[in-house]
Amino acid sequence: MFGILNGIDYVTNNPETDSFVEQHYTFKKINERAKNKKVLRQKFNLPEPEHDRNNPPIIAIVSRLSEQKGLDLVMEAIEPLINSSDIQFIILGTGESKYISYFQELDKKYPNVAAHLSYDNVLPHLIYAGADMILIPSHFEPCGLTQMEAMRYGAVPIVRRTGGLADSVEDYNPITDTGTGFVFVRYDSYDLFGAIIRAI
């Protein structure tokens, strides 16, 4: 007996033709993708860097806001990360009130944080096409599509090694220069923090 991994629609999720994406690109023209990062910052009112050399990475979450999705770990790790690293953070989703309240307050507190806490079927495409990294620290995950959609658009997934996330994301190995994302194992905010720092 064996499992069949989930799959995504490669026609709808195609950065070369996606009507929701401002600047189309392919893996052969990946430099064009950077224009979408600028559009994403404008859409979410994030500060634009003064110089191209100072271009902070955008880390995003596109998720249902529930305990399953590992958001308790994010709540423990995100402020130390914001205070110690030059990053920008976007969260998109809706769900449990405790998470909505927390991310609303985080948005108000930090100019480099943007939260859109309601359902939207267009914004995920903009985020996948413009963010540098997608954060998926799930407590458990039967399979998950977010990491696959993000990789289709060239956003690097940071995931916990569980369920379908373990099956679809290979941890980056700097020695062999192989892998498709950054993976942490323990359900622990320090492990999450370390994976994000590696990815940055």
C-alpha positions in Angstrom: 0.0 0.0 0.0 1.3 3.5 -0.8 0.2 7.1 -0.8 -0.2 9.3 -3.8 1.1 12.9 -3.2 -1.4 15.7 -3.7 -0.9 17.9 -6.8 -1.7 21.4 -8.0 -3.2 22.8 -11.2 -0.1 23.8 -13.3 -2.3 25.8 -15.7 -3.9 28.0 -13.1 -0.7 28.3 -11.1 1.6 29.4 -13.9 3.7 32.6 -13.4 4.2 32.8 -17.2 0.4 33.3 -17.8 -1.2 34.0 -14.5 -3.6 37.0 -15.0 -3.3 37.9 -11.3 0.5 38.4 -11.6 1.7 41.8 -12.9 5.1 40.7 -14.2 5.1 37.3 -15.9 8.3 35.2 -15.8 9.7 31.7 -16.2 12.6 30.0 -14.5 14.7 31.1 -17.5 13.8 34.7 -16.9 13.7 34.6 -13.1 15.2 38.1 -12.8 11.8 39.4 -14.0 10.3 38.1 -10.8 11.9 40.9 -8.7 9.4 43.3 -10.2 6.6 41.5 -8.5 8.3 42.0 -5.1 8.0 45.7 -5.7 4.3 45.4 -6.6 3.8 43.2 -3.5 5.3 45.9 -1.2 3.0 48.5 -2.7 -0.1 46.3 -2.4 0.6 45.7 1.3 2.0 49.2 2.1 5.4 47.9 3.1 8.4 50.3 3.0 10.4 50.3 -0.2 14.1 50.1 0.4 16.1 53.2 -0.6 18.8 51.1 -2.4 18.6 47.8 -4.3 21.5 46.5 -2.2 19.4 46.9 0.9 16.5 44.7 -0.2 15.1 42.9 2.8 13.5 39.5 2.2 9.8 39.2 2.3 8.6 36.2 4.4 4.9 35.4 4.0 2.3 33.1 5.4 -0.8 32.1 3.3 -2.9 30.0 5.6 -6.0 29.2 7.4 -5.4 30.6 10.9 -5.6 27.6 13.2 -3.5 25.7 15.7 -2.9 22.9 13.1 -0.9 25.4 11.0 1.8 26.0 13.6 0.9 29.6 14.3 1.7 29.3 18.0 5.3 28.8 17.0 5.1 31.9 14.7 3.7 33.9 17.6 6.8 32.9 19.7 9.4 33.5 17.1 8.3 36.3 14.9 9.0 39.4 17.1 12.5 38.2 18.0 13.1 37.7 14.3 11.7 41.1 13.4 13.8 42.8 16.1 17.1 41.0 15.1 16.8 40.7 11.3 16.1 43.0 8.4 13.0 41.3 7.1 9.4 42.1 6.0 6.5 39.9 7.0 3.2 39.3 5.3 0.3 37.2 6.6 -2.8 36.4 4.7 -5.7 34.3 6.0 -8.7 34.0 8.3 -9.6 31.7 11.1 -9.4 31.6 14.9 -9.9 34.9 16.7 -6.8 34.7 18.9 -4.6 34.6 15.8 -6.5 37.3 14.1 -6.1 39.6 17.2 -2.4 38.8 17.5 -1.5 39.5 13.9 -3.7 42.7 13.8 -1.7 44.0 16.8 1.6 42.9 15.1 0.6 44.9 12.0 0.0 48.0 14.0 3.2 47.7 16.0 5.7 47.1 13.1 5.9 49.1 9.8 7.5 46.1 8.2 4.6 43.8 9.0 1.4 43.6 6.9 -1.7 41.5 7.7 -4.7 40.8 5.4 -7.0 38.8 7.7 -9.8 37.8 5.5 -10.3 35.4 2.6 -9.0 36.4 -0.8 -8.4 34.2 -3.8 -6.2 36.8 -5.7 -3.7 37.8 -3.2 -2.1 34.3 -2.8 -0.9 34.6 -6.4 0.6 38.0 -5.8 2.3 36.7 -2.7 3.7 33.6 -4.3 5.0 35.7 -7.2 6.6 38.4 -5.1 7.6 37.0 -1.7 11.1 35.4 -1.1 9.9 32.8 1.3 6.7 31.0 2.3 6.4 29.9 6.0 4.5 26.7 6.7 5.4 25.5 10.3 2.5 23.1 10.6 1.9 21.0 13.7 0.5 18.4 11.3 -0.3 18.5 7.6 -1.9 15.6 5.7 -0.4 17.0 2.5 -0.8 20.7 1.9 -0.8 22.6 -1.4 0.7 25.9 -0.3 4.3 24.7 -0.5 3.7 23.3 -4.0 2.0 26.5 -5.3 4.8 28.6 -3.7 7.5 26.6 -5.3 5.7 26.8 -8.7 6.2 30.6 -8.4 9.7 30.5 -7.1 9.0 31.3 -3.5 11.2 29.2 -1.2 9.2 27.1 1.4 10.2 27.0 5.0 8.4 24.0 6.5 8.2 21.6 9.4 9.0 18.0 8.5 5.6 16.5 8.9 3.1 14.8 6.6 3.0 16.0 3.0 5.4 18.8 3.8 8.1 16.2 4.5 7.2 14.4 1.2 7.3 17.5 -1.0 10.1 19.7 0.3 13.7 18.6 0.4 15.9 20.4 2.9 18.6 22.6 1.3 22.1 21.1 1.7 24.8 23.9 1.2 27.6 21.3 0.6 25.9 19.6 -2.3 23.8 22.7 -3.3 20.7 20.6 -3.5 17.2 20.9 -2.0 14.0 22.8 -2.6 13.4 24.6 0.7 14.3 24.7 4.4 13.0 22.1 6.8 13.0 21.9 10.6 12.0 18.8 12.6 10.9 19.5 16.2 7.7 21.5 16.9 9.7 24.1 18.6 10.0 27.9 18.1 13.8 27.8 18.3 13.9 25.2 15.5 11.6 27.4 13.5 13.7 30.5 14.2 16.9 28.6 13.1 15.3 27.4 9.8 14.2 31.0 9.0 17.7 32.3 9.7 19.2 29.6 7.4 16.8 30.6 4.7 17.6 34.3 5.0 
